[in-house]
Amino acid sequence: MTPASTLDEEFAAAVSRHDARIAALGLSIWVGSEPTFTDPCAQSPEWLTKALGGAKEQRAEALLREFCQRLPGGLLLRSVGRQYPGEDRPRWNLGLYRRRNGEPVWPGPPDPMLAARASASLPRPSKDATRLAPADLSRWATALAAGLAARGWLVTPLAVDEPFERRLLMRTDAAAVAPDATDPRLWRNPVDARPTPASGLRDELAESGAYLFVLHLHELDGVPTARLELPMIAEVPTFLAVLETVAQASLASHLPTLLLAGYPPPVDATVEWTTVTPDPAVIEINSAPSQDAADFLRRSSEIHAAAVAQGLAPYRLYFNGTVADSGGAGQITLGGPSPTHSPFLREPRLLPRLVGFLNRHPALSYLYSHDFVGSSGQSVRADERGMDAVDELDLTLALLERSEKISPELLWHSLAPFLCDASGNSHRAEMNIEKLWNPFLAGRGRQGLVEFRALRMQHTPQRATALACLLRAIVAMLTRETSAVPLIDWGRELHERFALPFYLEQDLRAVLQELAVAGLGLDEAIEAVLLRDECRFWGQVTLPGCSLEVRRALEFWPLLGDAASPEQGGSSRLVDASTARIELRLRPADGGAWDDWQIIAAGVALPLRREGDGRGELGVFGLRYRSFVPGWGLHPALPAQAPLRLRLRHPEQATDHLVTLHEWRPDGAGYAGLPADLAAAAARRAERLTLEVLPRDPAVPVRTAPVRGLGPFCLDLRCLPDGWRRSAVDHLPPFDDSGT
């Protein structure tokens, strides 16, 4: 076995070669991500369904503190997060602001979160610095006003009655306009303490050329702490100059710590901004974009290491060994060093062709996805939105192809109505262009970005980087395409054939072959990571001359009526997850054959599809069944069909092989606790697949499945008559004809 360190080196080298291929084409394709982590053992609401609550903010602070130690020289800034329907204020948001060249961006007092590890070179206060008083605040405000004025900016102290607060109004132009003391904007609350307007986050004072700095003593763990709220500053050089001035004034005032808060900072190609924020069930890290995949790998490795050090995980493990997404997925975003240098705006025909490419390759929609896929899911494909979706989208793509000039406005207005779910929510689309060139999203809608949302949270930074390489290579290939290809109307095949991992893997190999032909192939080390099955493999049983492999396939769960309506509030939606789908692969031993074997489910001999892969010929088919009866869900008259029993039969053998797929421990006992890790989870899944050898009963019938339940790729056991369904779970007698 190749040592892990060698594999890591080979992978890193392959990533560097991928970057070289992209650079050789003169392309700049930046890549960002939103990794999410959860507490895999917690059962409290903030780690299951809720965004806020418990000690999640403290866990996020610990994670960011760990991250800051790994990436020194940055500024910790407590900014403002997103606000969602039903929430009365924005969510908290902790960020790290850094120069990309590694030079320190903040020479001032540390944030209280980092104070215990601050450099000993900072000036020591002459008195007990943990007990700041109004006089200290006045001295600090005077020093800051003088420092800003020394840069040629006009600074006006505002008269404040509150002894623990000072306000400074600054202008960077020469306009000596006396502030109107009755202007309510001068006395606004902190940005994180007031609702964010539906139109987006704005600083109206800053837009008028006036910048408001609010200095006050903030009670932190019972101790008065200096806090400065920063205005919205649009230009990076100005913001960096302000930071330098604040640092100098704070050190001169002997502040031991300083809590910086306020509006999000500006970014360009020279600085980066990484934030940690809450989302339902997870902590989300909005990673600063990387200029290439090698930097993305380094950054992702630092983030994963910091999260793991704090007891957080990129997945959730269930008692029976099932591996689930972290709860927040793992989106990847592509763009450029600036909006105007985005590949999607520099090559305006790229995005329409990318839409078509995703349509033709469902593997990119499902193979790496979370569990919530389909028309009611969290990453809806453009062709899952209804009967007319394909025709209308095909027309839009044709119109764009015929256009002599495609402006950013035309591009966004043409595609935005299709890249959303049925309710118009772009955050539930497979490909989100909300930040491409959106005039309705104030301050952040025109960034030239395309977000890929059909991705679960990947377990390793290598897997996330492999996906980044795959998407970058596809984009690079499509920039060189000269013509568009019509969309495919997959019909039912989309949710039947491509629900099975085997066909998704086949489709991925077709994508990899296209890239290789275009000269943008991914090296073997990257392809191996992409083709690795992280969590769908259930188990394998060995039979005379063949083996049966069982994998968890995709299922497209529906939303539930009124329980899913916006009026219900909250930040999660109710689905019926009681339907399960598995994939069966019957693979012969070396030199053997599989086609004499029958797999019988509920008395129906499955019509296995003859397929082939790199290991040879095999039979493939799918099964759907109800794994449990939910308290609220579809088909209340339909009982559970688990455990699922399959009878494997060969004409030359006098015995049948009964394979049972258990949803829980075969002995029905409880588990001692959650699996310790992924290996323990895999062992629990494997033990839920049992094999018994029984005497052949010649009286057992083999039935023909009804038309309703049998498709080209799958048998739906839910559609069978009652007696047939019972035979799928009863041990003896094998089959019961009373329901026919």
N, C-alpha and C positions, 0 to 999 in steps of 0.2 A: 504494500500500500504506500502511495506517495505521501510523504509528510505534509501536514497542513501548511507549514511555512513555505514549502516549495510550491504548493498549489497557489498560495497567496501571491508569491512572486511571479508565477506564470500568469496569473490573472491580471496583476498590475501591469505586466509587460504587454499583455494583449490589449488592455485599455489604452495604453500609450500609443500602440500602433493604430488603434481605432482613431484616436485624436489626430494622429498624423495624416490619416486618409481624409478626414474632414478638412483639416487645415490646407491640404494640398489642393482642394477644390476652391479655396478662397472663401470658405464659409465660416461664419461666426455663429454657432448655435449654442447659446447658453442654456444651462439646465438647473432648475431648482426643484425642491421637493417639500412635502409637508408630512414628514414622518410622525406617527402617533404612537404613544405608549400607554399602557395601562398597568394597574396593579393586578397581576394575574390571580392573586389569592383573595382579593377583597370582594365582599358581598354587599357593600354599602352602595346607595343609589348613585353617587357621583362616579363610581367605577363600573356601573352597569347601564344606566340610562340617562342620568342627569349630567349637565355640564358643570354645575357649581355645587359647592357644599363640602362638608367634612374638612379634611386637611389637605385637599388637593392643591390649594395655593401654596401651602408650605412645602409640599412635595415638589412643586414646580420651582420654587425658589432654590431648593436643594439641588435640583437638576441643573438649573442655570449656574449656580455657584460651581458645580463640578465642571460645567462646560467652560466657564470663565478661567478656571485653573488650567485647562488644557489649551486655551487660546488667550494668552495674556495680552495686555496692551489695549483692551477695549473699554468701552464705557457702558455701564449698566444703566439703562433708562427704563423707568416705569411709565409706559405709555397707555394708550387706550385701545381696547379690543373691539370686536364686533358686537353689535346689539341685535338681537333677534326678536321676532314677534313674541309678545307676552313677557318680555323682560323690560324692567323700568329703567335700566341704566346699562352702559356698555360693560362687557366682561373685562376682567383684569388682563393685563398684557405686560409681560416682562421681556425686555429686549437687550441685546448686546450689539453695540455699534463699534465697528472696527475699520481701520484702513486696510485695504487689500495688500499693501506692500509690507504689512507687519509693523510699521512704525506706530508708536503709542498715539492714541487719539485723545487720551485724558490723563493729564499729569496732576489732577487735583485730589482732594480727599476721597476715600473710597465710599461706596454705598454701604450703609450699615450691614447689609447682607454679607459683604466681603471684608468688613472691618477687622475681623479676627485674623485674617491672613494678609492684611495690608503691609506694605513695605515699611520697614523700620526707619527708612530715610525721611518719612514725612515729618514735618515740624511738630514738636510736642507742645501742646497748649500749656499756658502758664498756670492754669487753675483746673479745677475739676471740669473737664470738657463735657462730661455726660449731663451736666446741669446748665444748659444754655438759658440765658435770660433775655428779656427785651433789649437790653443794652447791647448784647452780642449781635442781635438781629439788626439793630440800627447801624452798628459798625460795619457789618457785612454789606448792608444795602448801600452805604456810603462808598465803600471800596468798589463795589460792582458798578455803581453809577460813574465813578471816576474812571474806571477802566474802560467802560464802553465809550465814554466821552473822549478818552485819549485816542481812540480809533477814528475820531472825527464824526461820531454819531451824536445826534441830539437826544439827550436823556432828560426826562421830566419826572421827578418824584411826585407821586400822587398823595394827597393828604388822606391818611387812613386813621380812623379812630381806634381800630383794633390793635392792642399793644403787641400781639404776637404775629403781626402781619405787616409787610411793606410791599408797595407796588411801584414799579418803574415802567414808564412808557418811553420807548425808544423809536427813533426814526433814523433810517440809514441815508435818507436824502437830506437836502438842505432846507426843507420846508419847516419853518418855525411856526407851527400851528399850535396854539394853546389848546390843550385838551378840554373838552366840555365835561365838566364834572358831573353833569346829569346824564351823560351817555351810559346806559346800563351795561354796555359791553365792557366798560372799564372795571366793573364790579362783578363780573361773571364768576360763577363757581368753577372749581377745577373741571377740566374737560372730562375726567373719568367719573365725575359725580353728577353729571347732567346728561339727559337723554341725547342720543345722536339723532339728528333729523333724518327723515326718510330720504331726503335728497343727498345725504352723505355728510361726512365730516368736513367742516369748514372753519376757518378762523377769519371772520369778517374784518377784524381790526388789522390783521396782517395783510389782507388783500387791499386795504386802504393805505398801506405803507407804515402802519403803527404796530409796534411789537410790544406786547404786555408781558412783563416778568413779575411773577408773584412769589415773594419770599416770605416764608413763615416758619414757625416752630411747629413741627408735626409730632404728635404724641405717638411714639413707637415703643410698644412693650412697656408703657408707663414712663418712658424717658423722653423729654423734649429733644427733638432731632431737627436739624436744619433741612428744609425742603424748598426746592426751587421748581416752579412750574414754568416750562419753556413755551414760547409761542410757536406757531407754525412758521418755519423758515424754509423757503423754497429752494435756495441755492446752497450747495454743499460748502463752497468757500466761506460764505457768510456764517453758516452754522459752525464750522470749525473755528472760525475766529471768535465767535461768541463763546464756544466751549473753552477756548484758551483763556479768555478774559474771565469767565466764571471761575475757572480753576485758580488763577492767580489771586483773584479777590478772596476766594474761600480760604486759600492757604494763608494769605496775609491776615485774615480775620481769625486764624487759629481754629477753624472748624475741624473737629476730629473726623467727622463723617458728613456726607451730604447725600440726600436723597433727591435725585433728579427725576422729574416727572413732566407730563405735558403731552403736546402733540407729537406724532411720529416724526422722526428726523428725515431730512432729504437724503436721497441716495443717487449715485451715479456709478460710473465704471471704476471709480477709485476707492469707494467705501462699500461696506456691506452691513446689512441689518438683519439679524436673526431674532425671532421672537418666540416666546413660550406662552401659550394661551390655552384656556380650557375649551373642551368640546365634549359632547355627551360621551361618557364612559372613558374618556382618554385625556391625556395632556398632549397637545399638538405643538410641534415645533415647525414654524415657518422658516425654513432654512434659506439663508441668503443664496442667490444663484451662483453657479460656478461657470467659469468660462470654458471649461472642458470637462471630460469625464474623469480624468485623473484627479482633478481638484474635487470633483463631486465625490469620488471614492474616499479621498482623505477626509473631507468634511463629514460625510455620512458615517465614517468609522469613528470620528470623534463624538458625534451625536449618540450613536449606539452605545459606545463605551460609557459615556456620561449617564445615559439612562439606566443601563444595566447596573452601574455602580450604586444607583439609588433604589435598586430593587424593582425597577419597572421593566416591562417586557413588551416586545412588538407583537404579541399574540396572547390569546386567552386559551387556557386548557380547561376542558370539562372533565368531570369525574370519569366518564367512560372512555376517555382518551381522544375524543374529538378535538381537533385543533380549529379554533376560530380566529378571525381577524381581531386585531386589537380593539376594534370598535369604532375606529376613526379612519380606516383605510390609509393609503400611502400615495397620494397623488404626486404626479411629476409634471412640471411646467417647463415648456421650451419658449425661448425668446432670443433677444440679442442684448448687447451691451447697453443699448438705449432703444426707445421705441422706434426711431427712424432706421435703426440698424437691425431690426427684427427680420429674420428670414421670411416671415409671413407677410411683411409689408414690402420688403425689397423685391420679393418674387410673388406678386399677388395671385398668380395661378396655382401656387403651391397649396394653399389651404383647401380650395375645392378638390384638388386631386388627392389630398390627404383624406378628405371626407369619403371619397370614392374608394380609396385603398382600405380604409377601415371597414367599409361596407363589404368589400370582397373577401376580407380576412377576419372572420369572427373570432379567431384565436386571440386577436389583440383586444377583443371585448370581454372574453370569458376566461381564458386560460389562467390569467393572473388576478382574476377579480375576487372581490369579497363575496359573501353569500347572497347579497341582495341585488340580484340581477333581473333583467327583464323589463317589461313595460311599466311595472310598479316599483322598480328598483332604484338604486342610488346612482346608477351610471347608464341611463337609458340610451340605447342606440337610436340613431336618427330614423332607422327603418322599423322601430318598435312602437312608434307613436300613433299608429292607426292604419286603417285600410288604404288611405290615399297618401301615406307618408312617402313611399318610394317614388310615386309618379310626380308629386309636387317637387320633391327634392331633385329628382332627375332633371326636371324642367329648369329649376334654378341653376343647377350646375351647367346645363347647356347654355343658358343665357350668359352666364359668367364667361364661359369658354369663348362665346362669340363676341364678347365685348372687346373693343380695341384697347381701351384703357380701364383698368379697375382701380378706383381710388380706395383708400382705407374705409371711407364712409360707405361706399357701395358694397365692399366686401363684407363688412360687419352687418349692414342692414339686410343683405341677401341671405346670409347663413344663420344669423342669430335666431330667427323664428323656428328653425329646424333643430338647432343644437340645444335642446331643452327637453324636459319631460312633458307629458300631456297637459300639465297645469301651467306650463311656461316657465318652470324653475330651471335655470341654467346650472344650478349647483347639483342637479340630479341628472346631468347629461354625461354621456361617455366622454365627450370632448366639450370643454367649457371655454367659450370665447368672450366671456364677460369683460375681460380686461384686454381684449384685442384693440378695439377702437370704438368704445362704447361712450356715446356722448351723454348718457343718462347716469353715469356713475361718477360723481364728482370727485376729482382729485386722483383717481386711480383707474379710470376706465380706459384710458388710451395709452397702454403700455406695450402693445404689440405681443401680448402673451397668449399662449394656447395651453390649457391645462388638460391633462389626461387623467380621468377620474375612475376608469374601470380597473383599478389596481387596489388590491388589498395591501395592508402593511406587510412589507417583505421582512423575512426573519433575519436577514443578514445585510450588511452594507454592500457585500459583493452582489447579492441578488438585485438590490435596488440599482446598483451601478450597471449591471448587465442590462436591465430594462432601459436605463437611460441611454446606453449605447445603442440598443435596438431602435429606440424611437429616433435618436439623432441620425442613425444611418438611413432610416426610412425617409426622414425629411430631406436629407442630403440627396438621396436617390431621386425623390420626386421633384427636386429643383431642376433636374436635368431632363425630365419627361417633356415630350413635345406635343402630346395629345392626350385628351381625356378618354377614359374608358367608361361605358355605360354602367349604371348600377345593376346589381343583381337583386331580384325580388326573391328572397329565399323562401318565403311562405312558411309553412309549418316546419320545414327542414331546419330553420334557424334554431328553434327551440327543441328539436328532436335529435338531429344528427350532431349538432354542436353543443348539446348538453353532455355529450360523452367525451371524457378526456382524450380518448384515442384519436378522435377526429380533430380535436383542437391541436394535439401534438402534430398530426399530419399537416394541418394548415400552417402551423408555425414553421415546420421544415420547408414548406413551400415559400414562405416569406424569406427565410434564411437563404434559400437558393436564389431567389430574385436579387437579393442584396449581393450575393457572390457574383452573379452574372454582371451586375452593374459595377463591379470593382469595389464594392463597399462591404464585402463579407466580414462577418465577425469571426475572430479566431476561435479555435476549438475550445480554449479555456472559457471563453464567454458563452459559447453555445452550450457547453456542458452545464453551466449554472442555469441557463434559461430552461433547459430540458429536464432539470431535476424536479422530481415530484416532492413538494415540501410537506403536503398534509393530506392528499386525497387517497393515498394507498391505505386500504383497510386491512387486507391480509391475503394470504395465499394458502391453498390446500394442495397437497400432492396426491395424485391419483395414479393408478397403473398406466404408464405411458403418456401421461399429460399432467398439467397442473391448471388450477382455476385461480385466477387473480381477480380480486374484488376491489373496486375503487368507488369512492363517493363521487357521484356525478353532480352536475349542476341541476338545481331546481329553481323554477321561476315563481316565487311565492306572490300571492295577490294581497293587496291592501284590503282592509276590512271596513266596508261601509262607513257609517257615521263615525266609527271609532278612529277613522283616519282623516277626518275633516279638520280644517284649520281651527274651527270653533272649539275643538277639544283642548287646544292649547298644548303647551309642552314642546319639547324639542326632539321627540322621537315619534315614530309612526307604528301602528299596530298592523302586523301581517299574520297570515296563517302559514306557519312554518311546519305544519304537520305532514305535508307530503315530502317524501324522500325519493331520491333516484340513485340507483347504483349502476355501475358498469361492470359487466362480466367479460373477462378475456380467458378463453380456453386455449391454452398453448400446448402443443405436443412436445414430448421429450425429443431429444436429438434423434433425427431419422424416423420419427414416428408420425402418426396422423391423428387428427382430432375429429374428422368429420363423421366417424361412426358413433361418436358419443352424442347422447341427448342430454340437454339440461331441461328439466321439467319443473315448471313453477305453477302451482294451483292446477295441476293436471294438463297444462299446456306445454308442449314441446317448443322451446324457443327456436325461431328460425335464425340461427346464428349467421352473421354476415362474414363471408370469407374475405379476410384482409391480410395484409402483410406489413411488416416493419423490418427494422434492421436485424432482428433476431429470427426472422423467418415468417412462415404462414401461421395464422391463428384465426379463431372465431371470436366475434365481438357482438355484444348485444346489451341492451339496457332494460332495467325494470323500475317501475314506479310503484309506490305503495304508501299507505298511510302508516306512519311510524307511531303516532299517538293521537289521542282525541283531545283537542284543545278546549279550554273553557269557553272560548269565543272564537268561532271560525266557520269555515264553509262545511257543508255536508254534515249536519249534526246527526243524521241517521247512519252515517258510515262508521263502523267500528275500526279499531286499530288492527293492523295486519302484521304486527311484529310480535315475536320474532319471525323472520322470514325464512322459509325452508325450501331448499332446492334439492331435487332428486336427480343425480347424475347416473346415467345408465349406458352400458355398452352391450351390444348384442352377444358378444362372446363371453360375457361374464355372468355368473350365476348370482351375483349380488348387486345391490344398488348402494350408491354412496349418498348419504343424506348430509347435506351441508346446511348448517343453521347459522343465520346472521342475527346475532343478539344485539339489542339496543343497550343492554346493561350486562352485568356479570352473568355468565350462564347459570350460576347457582342461585341467582337472585339476591345474594347478600349485598350489603353496602360496602362502599369503598372506605378505606381508612382515611383518605384525604384526597386532595387533588394530585394529579401526577407531578412528580418532582421536576420533570423536564420533558423535552420533546421525545427522547428515547423511551422514557417511562410511558408517555402517552401512546407511542407506537406499540409498545408491548401490550397495553390494555386493549387497543383496537384488535390486535392479532388474537388475543385470547377470547374475543367475542365471536370469532369465526371457528366453529367446531365441526368435526367430521365424525359420522357414524357409518359403519358398514352393516347393511341389513340384508336378509335373504330376499331374493327377487320374488315378488308376488305377481304371478301372471295375470291375475284378475284386475289389476290396477289399470284403468283406462288412460289413454292419452287423447286429450280433447283438441278440437280445433277452436282457436280463440275467436270470439265474436269480433266483427269488423270494428266496433267502437273502440275496443281496448287495444288492438294490435296495430302498430305502425311499422314502417320500414326499419326503424332503429330501436324500438322500445315496446314492451308490453306493459300496459297500465293495469295493474291488478285491481285497482279501485273500480274498474268498469266491469269486472266479471260478476256473474250471478253469485248470490250469497253462499251457496254450497261450495262453489269453486274457491271463493275467497277463504272460506274456513279451512279448506284443505291446504292452504298456504301456511297456516299456523298450527294446525293440529298435528300431533305426532302419529297417533294410530287411532282409527284406521287411516291409511294414507290419503284416501280421497272419499268424499261424501257426495253422492249423486242426488241427495234429497232436494237440492236447490235447482235442479235442471227442469 
